[in-house]
Amino acid sequence: MKLTRRESKERRHGRVRGKVSGSPDRPRLAVFRSREHIYAQVIDDTQHHTLVSASSVEPGLKTKLASGGNCEASVEIGKLIAARSLEKGITKVVFDRGGNLYH
């Protein structure tokens, strides 16, 4: 049986989530990129709580960026999520690639 792209990605994501878990010491950084926007969350999986989030949909960034789903947007979201994490005292995270390739 041939799997669709979405089914394959969901399977890979399940394998990644089986190995990667966020703790209070080292929360999980989950990044999701749609066709038009990018979203990032820092999550504590022990309490099932999002600690910090940033996205290209936010009013301050939406006017600043030409497109929400390109490389420039990802750089801005990375800077924003890093600044917000440091404000909360988070210096180390575990990266959750969400079934996508990381290279």
Sequence and secondary structure as in RCSB ss.txt:
>XXXX:A:sequence
MKLTRRESKERRHGRVRGKVSGSPDRPRLAVFRSREHIYAQVIDDTQHHTLVSASSVEPGLKTKLASGGNCEASV
EIGKLIAARSLEKGITKVVFDRGGNLYH
>XXXX:A:secstr
    HHHHHHHHHHHHHHH    SSS EEEEEE SS EEEEEEETTTTEEEEEEETTSHHHHTT S SSSHHHHH
HHHHHHHHHHHHTT    EEE TTS   
